Amino acid sequence: MKILLIEDDREAAEYLEKALTEAGHTTHVAGDGETGFALADSGDYDVLIVDRMLPRRDGLSVIAGLRARGSETPVLILSALGEVDDRVTGLRAGGDDYLTKPFAFSELLARIEVLKRRAGAKDVETVYRAGDLELDRLSHTVRRSGREITLQPREFRLLEYLMRHAGQVVTRTMLLENVWDYHFDPQTNVIDVHVSRLRGKIEKGFDKPILHTVRGAGYMLRAG
């Protein structure tokens, strides 16, 4: 996904740019409203993430200006202003979603994925595939090369998340927040243990590895 982040807080922008890139997205950053408007108006972006309070041109003005020019690119507004009236004002200015600071990165990631899905008017996927590995969310089954693999509930959730992000690096933080619902690091080897068990089940007896460790970053599900 190609994302434009318009955020004047340099530290926050650098953190989000790094995190979004690690999640597999191409991310461009603008540090003020005028620059952001120019990039958004001329670029082909899938989603815009716009801070509300910006120098040179505020975020709501950027969004309203883009809508006036016919832009339909989904916009997620970021703001420390979290009252109902603030959110309503942001949505009426042309925002598609509104996220109040501070926030968990996993929630931001989920929201931009939803915005992209809505924009593409795509059906929600129920079957994920990576090479000869297949996971069916409805029947709660996993098969590789046609052979059924039995997983425990947590292993199934872990594999589902990895398959949803196949070909992308999935960090430890992303797994803790999305598979274990932790918003802190419990300082245990729970992820390592479950990944090891899952790897054994989906790779044992097959020729090629599919679940790879990316040293210093996390894990990646990739066929071949």
C-alpha positions as a LaTeX table, in Angstrom:
\begin{tabular}{lrrr}
\hline
Residue & $x$ (\AA) & $y$ (\AA) & $z$ (\AA) \\
\hline
Met1 & 0.00 & 0.00 & 0.00 \\
Lys2 & 1.26 & 3.50 & $-0.84$ \\
Ile3 & 0.69 & 5.88 & 2.09 \\
Leu4 & 1.23 & 9.61 & 2.57 \\
Leu5 & 1.78 & 10.66 & 6.19 \\
Ile6 & 1.32 & 14.37 & 6.89 \\
Glu7 & 2.71 & 14.92 & 10.39 \\
Asp8 & 4.79 & 17.82 & 11.75 \\
Asp9 & 6.06 & 16.05 & 14.89 \\
Arg10 & 9.38 & 14.76 & 13.57 \\
Glu11 & 9.79 & 12.04 & 16.20 \\
Ala12 & 6.25 & 10.72 & 15.67 \\
Ala13 & 6.66 & 10.89 & 11.89 \\
Glu14 & 9.93 & 8.95 & 11.95 \\
Tyr15 & 8.42 & 6.29 & 14.21 \\
Leu16 & 5.32 & 5.85 & 12.03 \\
Glu17 & 7.30 & 5.88 & 8.80 \\
Lys18 & 9.58 & 3.12 & 10.13 \\
Ala19 & 6.69 & 1.06 & 11.51 \\
Leu20 & 4.61 & 1.35 & 8.33 \\
Thr21 & 7.61 & 0.43 & 6.20 \\
Glu22 & 8.29 & $-2.61$ & 8.39 \\
Ala23 & 4.65 & $-3.58$ & 7.84 \\
Gly24 & 5.30 & $-3.61$ & 4.09 \\
His25 & 3.92 & $-0.24$ & 3.03 \\
Thr26 & 5.57 & 2.43 & 0.88 \\
Thr27 & 5.41 & 5.57 & 3.02 \\
His28 & 6.08 & 9.21 & 2.11 \\
Val29 & 6.18 & 11.93 & 4.78 \\
Ala30 & 5.31 & 15.62 & 4.65 \\
Gly31 & 6.06 & 17.89 & 7.61 \\
Asp32 & 3.53 & 20.65 & 6.95 \\
Gly33 & 0.10 & 21.15 & 5.41 \\
Glu34 & 1.14 & 22.92 & 2.23 \\
Thr35 & 3.71 & 20.29 & 1.30 \\
Gly36 & 1.27 & 17.54 & 2.23 \\
Phe37 & $-1.48$ & 19.04 & 0.09 \\
Ala38 & 0.84 & 19.33 & $-2.91$ \\
Leu39 & 2.02 & 15.73 & $-2.57$ \\
Ala40 & $-1.49$ & 14.38 & $-2.04$ \\
Asp41 & $-2.84$ & 16.37 & $-4.98$ \\
Ser42 & $-0.16$ & 15.13 & $-7.37$ \\
Gly43 & 0.55 & 11.66 & $-6.02$ \\
Asp44 & $-1.26$ & 8.37 & $-6.42$ \\
Tyr45 & $-1.75$ & 7.27 & $-2.81$ \\
Asp46 & $-3.93$ & 4.50 & $-1.39$ \\
Val47 & $-4.42$ & 6.17 & 2.00 \\
Leu48 & $-3.59$ & 9.55 & 3.56 \\
Ile49 & $-2.79$ & 9.85 & 7.27 \\
Val50 & $-3.24$ & 13.49 & 8.25 \\
Asp51 & $-2.44$ & 15.15 & 11.55 \\
Arg52 & $-5.05$ & 17.74 & 12.40 \\
Met53 & $-2.75$ & 20.45 & 13.77 \\
Leu54 & $-0.17$ & 21.32 & 11.11 \\
Pro55 & 1.99 & 24.37 & 10.29 \\
Arg56 & 1.36 & 26.44 & 7.14 \\
Arg57 & $-2.01$ & 24.78 & 6.53 \\
Asp58 & $-4.07$ & 22.85 & 9.06 \\
Gly59 & $-5.09$ & 19.25 & 8.43 \\
Leu60 & $-8.82$ & 19.88 & 8.00 \\
Ser61 & $-8.08$ & 22.54 & 5.39 \\
Val62 & $-5.83$ & 20.09 & 3.55 \\
Ile63 & $-8.58$ & 17.47 & 3.51 \\
Ala64 & $-11.32$ & 19.91 & 2.49 \\
Gly65 & $-9.11$ & 21.26 & $-0.30$ \\
Leu66 & $-8.45$ & 17.79 & $-1.66$ \\
Arg67 & $-12.14$ & 16.90 & $-1.56$ \\
Ala68 & $-12.95$ & 20.13 & $-3.39$ \\
Arg69 & $-10.58$ & 19.04 & $-6.15$ \\
Gly70 & $-12.37$ & 15.71 & $-6.47$ \\
Ser71 & $-9.96$ & 13.51 & $-4.52$ \\
Glu72 & $-11.56$ & 10.34 & $-3.17$ \\
Thr73 & $-8.42$ & 8.99 & $-1.48$ \\
Pro74 & $-9.32$ & 7.61 & 1.99 \\
Val75 & $-8.14$ & 9.85 & 4.84 \\
Leu76 & $-7.37$ & 8.88 & 8.43 \\
Ile77 & $-7.17$ & 11.92 & 10.71 \\
Leu78 & $-4.78$ & 11.86 & 13.68 \\
Ser79 & $-5.42$ & 14.29 & 16.52 \\
Ala80 & $-4.99$ & 14.89 & 20.23 \\
Leu81 & $-8.46$ & 16.46 & 20.11 \\
Gly82 & $-10.75$ & 13.59 & 20.99 \\
Glu83 & $-14.09$ & 15.07 & 21.98 \\
Val84 & $-17.18$ & 14.05 & 20.04 \\
Asp85 & $-17.49$ & 17.51 & 18.43 \\
Asp86 & $-13.84$ & 17.34 & 17.32 \\
Arg87 & $-14.36$ & 13.97 & 15.66 \\
Val88 & $-17.58$ & 15.10 & 13.98 \\
Thr89 & $-15.85$ & 18.21 & 12.64 \\
Gly90 & $-13.03$ & 16.10 & 11.22 \\
Leu91 & $-15.35$ & 13.65 & 9.52 \\
Arg92 & $-17.51$ & 16.45 & 8.09 \\
Ala93 & $-14.38$ & 18.09 & 6.66 \\
Gly94 & $-13.89$ & 14.99 & 4.51 \\
Gly95 & $-12.06$ & 12.54 & 6.75 \\
Asp96 & $-13.03$ & 8.88 & 6.52 \\
Asp97 & $-11.83$ & 7.90 & 9.99 \\
Tyr98 & $-10.52$ & 9.63 & 13.11 \\
Leu99 & $-7.91$ & 8.29 & 15.53 \\
Thr100 & $-7.15$ & 10.06 & 18.80 \\
Lys101 & $-3.59$ & 10.35 & 20.11 \\
Pro102 & $-2.04$ & 8.47 & 21.80 \\
Phe103 & $-2.88$ & 5.28 & 19.95 \\
Ala104 & $-1.55$ & 1.75 & 19.46 \\
Phe105 & 0.20 & 1.22 & 16.14 \\
Ser106 & $-1.75$ & $-1.98$ & 15.59 \\
Glu107 & $-5.00$ & 0.02 & 15.67 \\
Leu108 & $-3.68$ & 2.53 & 13.16 \\
Leu109 & $-2.56$ & $-0.32$ & 10.91 \\
Ala110 & $-5.96$ & $-2.00$ & 11.17 \\
Arg111 & $-7.79$ & 1.23 & 10.38 \\
Ile112 & $-5.80$ & 2.00 & 7.23 \\
Glu113 & $-6.31$ & $-1.58$ & 6.05 \\
Val114 & $-10.06$ & $-1.13$ & 6.52 \\
Leu115 & $-10.00$ & 2.18 & 4.63 \\
Lys116 & $-8.14$ & 0.59 & 1.72 \\
Arg117 & $-10.55$ & $-2.34$ & 1.71 \\
Arg118 & $-13.56$ & $-0.02$ & 1.65 \\
Ala119 & $-12.06$ & 2.05 & $-1.15$ \\
Gly120 & $-11.48$ & $-1.01$ & $-3.27$ \\
Ala121 & $-14.97$ & $-2.34$ & $-2.52$ \\
Lys122 & $-13.44$ & $-5.77$ & $-2.08$ \\
Asp123 & $-15.11$ & $-8.70$ & $-0.40$ \\
Val124 & $-13.66$ & $-9.72$ & 2.95 \\
Glu125 & $-11.29$ & $-12.59$ & 2.38 \\
Thr126 & $-12.19$ & $-15.88$ & 4.04 \\
Val127 & $-9.42$ & $-17.99$ & 2.50 \\
Tyr128 & $-5.74$ & $-17.07$ & 2.63 \\
Arg129 & $-3.07$ & $-18.77$ & 0.53 \\
Ala130 & 0.71 & $-18.69$ & 0.50 \\
Gly131 & 2.19 & $-21.12$ & $-1.98$ \\
Asp132 & 0.74 & $-24.56$ & $-1.22$ \\
Leu133 & $-0.44$ & $-23.46$ & 2.26 \\
Glu134 & $-4.13$ & $-22.61$ & 2.64 \\
Leu135 & $-6.11$ & $-21.32$ & 5.63 \\
Asp136 & $-9.92$ & $-21.21$ & 5.60 \\
Arg137 & $-11.36$ & $-18.87$ & 8.24 \\
Leu138 & $-14.93$ & $-20.15$ & 7.90 \\
Ser139 & $-14.21$ & $-23.86$ & 8.23 \\
His140 & $-11.27$ & $-23.15$ & 10.57 \\
Thr141 & $-9.05$ & $-25.54$ & 8.61 \\
Val142 & $-5.44$ & $-25.41$ & 7.41 \\
Arg143 & $-4.02$ & $-27.49$ & 4.57 \\
Arg144 & $-0.67$ & $-27.72$ & 2.88 \\
Ser145 & $-0.44$ & $-29.53$ & $-0.45$ \\
Gly146 & $-3.91$ & $-30.83$ & 0.31 \\
Arg147 & $-2.86$ & $-32.36$ & 3.64 \\
Glu148 & $-4.88$ & $-31.13$ & 6.62 \\
Ile149 & $-2.90$ & $-29.70$ & 9.53 \\
Thr150 & $-4.37$ & $-29.56$ & 13.03 \\
Leu151 & $-3.63$ & $-26.37$ & 14.97 \\
Gln152 & $-4.49$ & $-25.16$ & 18.45 \\
Pro153 & $-6.65$ & $-21.97$ & 18.60 \\
Arg154 & $-3.69$ & $-19.68$ & 19.35 \\
Glu155 & $-1.62$ & $-21.30$ & 16.61 \\
Phe156 & $-4.51$ & $-20.75$ & 14.18 \\
Arg157 & $-4.72$ & $-17.05$ & 15.12 \\
Leu158 & $-0.97$ & $-16.71$ & 14.74 \\
Leu159 & $-0.97$ & $-18.34$ & 11.31 \\
Glu160 & $-3.99$ & $-16.32$ & 10.18 \\
Tyr161 & $-2.23$ & $-13.08$ & 11.08 \\
Leu162 & 0.97 & $-14.16$ & 9.34 \\
Met163 & $-0.97$ & $-15.19$ & 6.23 \\
Arg164 & $-2.87$ & $-11.90$ & 6.14 \\
His165 & 0.55 & $-10.24$ & 5.95 \\
Ala166 & 2.26 & $-12.85$ & 3.75 \\
Gly167 & 5.40 & $-11.47$ & 2.14 \\
Gln168 & 5.70 & $-8.75$ & 4.79 \\
Val169 & 7.82 & $-8.62$ & 7.93 \\
Val170 & 5.64 & $-9.08$ & 11.00 \\
Thr171 & 7.27 & $-7.64$ & 14.11 \\
Arg172 & 7.12 & $-8.94$ & 17.67 \\
Thr173 & 5.06 & $-5.90$ & 18.68 \\
Met174 & 2.50 & $-6.58$ & 15.95 \\
Leu175 & 2.11 & $-10.18$ & 17.11 \\
Leu176 & 1.81 & $-9.24$ & 20.78 \\
Glu177 & $-0.89$ & $-6.67$ & 20.02 \\
Asn178 & $-2.88$ & $-8.62$ & 17.44 \\
Val179 & $-2.54$ & $-12.28$ & 18.46 \\
Trp180 & $-2.08$ & $-12.00$ & 22.24 \\
Asp181 & $-3.86$ & $-8.64$ & 22.82 \\
Tyr182 & $-0.87$ & $-7.36$ & 24.80 \\
His183 & 0.02 & $-3.69$ & 24.54 \\
Phe184 & 3.25 & $-4.24$ & 26.43 \\
Asp185 & 6.08 & $-6.74$ & 26.17 \\
Pro186 & 5.67 & $-9.37$ & 28.92 \\
Gln187 & 9.37 & $-10.23$ & 28.53 \\
Thr188 & 8.68 & $-13.92$ & 27.96 \\
Asn189 & 9.45 & $-16.28$ & 25.10 \\
Val190 & 5.75 & $-16.92$ & 24.39 \\
Ile191 & 6.09 & $-15.80$ & 20.76 \\
Asp192 & 9.21 & $-17.88$ & 20.15 \\
Val193 & 7.55 & $-20.99$ & 21.57 \\
His194 & 4.38 & $-20.64$ & 19.49 \\
Val195 & 6.26 & $-19.78$ & 16.31 \\
Ser196 & 8.47 & $-22.83$ & 16.80 \\
Arg197 & 5.46 & $-25.10$ & 17.30 \\
Leu198 & 3.65 & $-23.62$ & 14.32 \\
Arg199 & 6.73 & $-23.95$ & 12.12 \\
Gly200 & 7.03 & $-27.60$ & 13.05 \\
Lys201 & 3.42 & $-28.28$ & 12.08 \\
Ile202 & 3.38 & $-26.45$ & 8.74 \\
Glu203 & 6.88 & $-27.45$ & 7.61 \\
Lys204 & 7.47 & $-30.97$ & 8.91 \\
Gly205 & 7.32 & $-33.45$ & 6.04 \\
Phe206 & 7.43 & $-30.74$ & 3.36 \\
Asp207 & 10.35 & $-29.88$ & 1.12 \\
Lys208 & 10.45 & $-26.10$ & 1.45 \\
Pro209 & 10.38 & $-23.83$ & 4.52 \\
Ile210 & 7.60 & $-21.24$ & 4.50 \\
Leu211 & 7.87 & $-19.46$ & 7.86 \\
His212 & 11.10 & $-17.45$ & 7.97 \\
Thr213 & 12.81 & $-15.59$ & 10.81 \\
Val214 & 14.01 & $-12.13$ & 9.80 \\
Arg215 & 16.93 & $-11.48$ & 12.11 \\
Gly216 & 16.45 & $-8.40$ & 14.25 \\
Ala217 & 13.02 & $-7.66$ & 12.78 \\
Gly218 & 10.48 & $-10.45$ & 13.20 \\
Tyr219 & 8.97 & $-13.13$ & 11.00 \\
Met220 & 7.78 & $-13.49$ & 7.43 \\
Leu221 & 5.50 & $-16.07$ & 5.84 \\
Arg222 & 6.78 & $-16.52$ & 2.31 \\
Ala223 & 6.50 & $-19.39$ & $-0.14$ \\
Gly224 & 9.74 & $-20.37$ & $-1.88$ \\
\hline
\end{tabular}
